[in-house]
Structure formats: C-alpha cells, structure tokens
Amino acid sequence: MKKLRVTVEGKSYDVTVELLGDAEAVPASGASTAPAPSVPAPVAGGGEDVPSPLAGKVVSIGVQIGQQVKDGDELMVLEAMKMNTHVYSPGSGTLTGILVQPGDNVEEGQSLATLEC
C-alpha cells in the first residue's frame, strides 16, 4: 500500500493505493518509497489469513467454504470511495473460513477469510 496526494480540479485528496504492477517503480517527486506488503501471517490450525487491503464494505463474495482455490483467484470484492477492490487468494489451497458477509464494513488488515494451504 502506498499513500499518495492527488489533486483534482484544484482540490487535494490523500489516498492509499495498492500497487499491482511493478513494485519497484520510481515514485513521483516528493513521494516516499514504502516496503512491499508482507505475506499474511499463518493463523491457528495451519491456515493462512486473508487480510483486507483497505477499509471498506464487502460487496460480493465469489467463493464458498471448502472450495479449492489457486494463487491469485478472486475471493471477494470490497468497495471504498465508490471504487471496487478485488481481493485475491494469497496461495493455493482450500478455503476453510469466510469471516465476513456482503454488506459488512471492514477495516484495513481485518481477516476476511482463512485458507488451508
């Protein structure tokens, strides 16, 4: 995640964005470089936590408990500031828990699901 200041029609907004492409891209003038996000920590039972990348509202969940997923499969969609953010599986395995429901408000870093690798 990277914090940026965006100016639209003369009004400045402080925003947090997720870099999806080249994490080594040169930042804009005045921007600081931040380390790449770490891999989510394992949770009890050997599962892997799937954290929320931002604060927002759960729009949809496209998986079910017990479903096999692959690294990079879309798990759910969050909405923040009228923009959708897709949450992807951090690894391959079986989805062992879904900890939110559509309509739930979530905080950045909150556990959304667990994955047994």
C-alpha positions in Angstrom: 0.0 0.0 0.0 1.2 3.5 -0.8 -0.1 6.8 0.4 -0.4 9.5 -2.3 -1.8 13.0 -2.6 -3.9 13.5 -5.7 -5.1 16.9 -6.8 -8.4 17.1 -8.9 -9.6 20.4 -10.1 -7.5 22.2 -7.5 -8.7 20.1 -4.5 -6.1 17.8 -2.9 -7.1 14.3 -1.6 -4.9 12.0 0.4 -5.4 8.4 -0.8 -4.0 5.0 -0.2 -3.4 2.8 -3.2 -2.3 -0.7 -3.9 0.5 -1.2 -6.4 -0.5 -4.1 -8.7 2.3 -3.9 -11.3 6.0 -3.1 -10.8 6.5 -2.5 -7.1 9.9 -1.1 -7.9 8.5 1.8 -10.0 10.1 5.2 -9.3 7.8 7.2 -7.1 6.5 10.7 -8.2 8.5 13.6 -7.0 8.2 14.1 -3.2 6.7 10.7 -2.6 8.4 8.3 -0.2 9.1 4.7 -1.0 7.4 2.1 1.2 8.3 -1.6 1.5 6.1 -4.1 -0.4 3.3 -5.6 1.8 4.4 -8.8 3.6 2.8 -12.2 3.1 -0.1 -12.7 5.5 0.8 -14.5 8.7 -0.4 -18.0 9.3 -3.3 -18.5 11.7 -4.0 -21.3 14.2 -4.6 -24.6 12.5 -2.0 -24.0 9.8 -4.4 -21.8 7.8 -3.3 -18.6 6.1 -5.2 -15.3 6.9 -6.6 -13.3 4.0 -6.5 -9.7 5.3 -8.5 -6.8 3.9 -6.2 -4.5 1.9 -8.3 -1.4 2.9 -11.2 -0.2 4.9 -14.5 -0.5 3.0 -17.7 -2.5 2.5 -17.9 -6.1 1.3 -19.8 -6.0 -2.0 -19.7 -9.7 -3.0 -18.2 -13.0 -2.2 -17.4 -15.3 -5.1 -16.3 -18.4 -3.1 -17.6 -20.9 -0.6 -16.1 -22.6 2.4 -14.5 -25.9 1.3 -13.8 -24.6 -2.2 -10.4 -25.3 -3.7 -8.7 -22.0 -4.9 -5.5 -21.3 -6.7 -3.0 -18.5 -6.0 -4.5 -15.3 -7.5 -8.1 -16.5 -7.7 -10.6 -13.7 -6.9 -12.3 -14.3 -3.5 -14.4 -11.2 -3.0 -14.9 -7.6 -3.9 -14.7 -4.6 -1.5 -16.0 -1.1 -2.2 -14.4 2.1 -0.8 -15.0 5.6 -2.0 -17.2 4.3 -4.9 -14.3 2.1 -6.2 -14.2 -1.7 -6.2 -11.2 -3.5 -5.0 -10.8 -7.2 -5.8 -9.4 -9.5 -3.0 -7.3 -12.4 -4.4 -6.2 -15.6 -2.8 -2.6 -15.4 -1.5 -2.0 -19.0 -2.3 -3.4 -22.3 -3.4 -5.5 -24.5 -1.1 -8.9 -25.0 0.5 -10.9 -22.1 1.8 -11.6 -23.0 5.4 -13.4 -19.9 6.6 -15.2 -16.8 5.4 -15.3 -14.3 8.2 -17.5 -11.6 6.5 -20.7 -11.2 4.6 -21.8 -8.9 1.8 -22.7 -5.6 3.4 -20.2 -5.9 6.2 -17.9 -2.9 6.9 -14.3 -4.0 7.3 -11.1 -2.3 8.5 -7.7 -2.5 6.8 -5.9 -5.6 7.9 -9.0 -7.3 9.2 -9.2 -11.0 8.5 -11.7 -11.7 5.6 -11.1 -15.5 5.2 -8.8 -18.3 6.0 -7.1 -20.6 3.6 -5.5 -24.0 4.3 -2.5 -24.4 2.0 
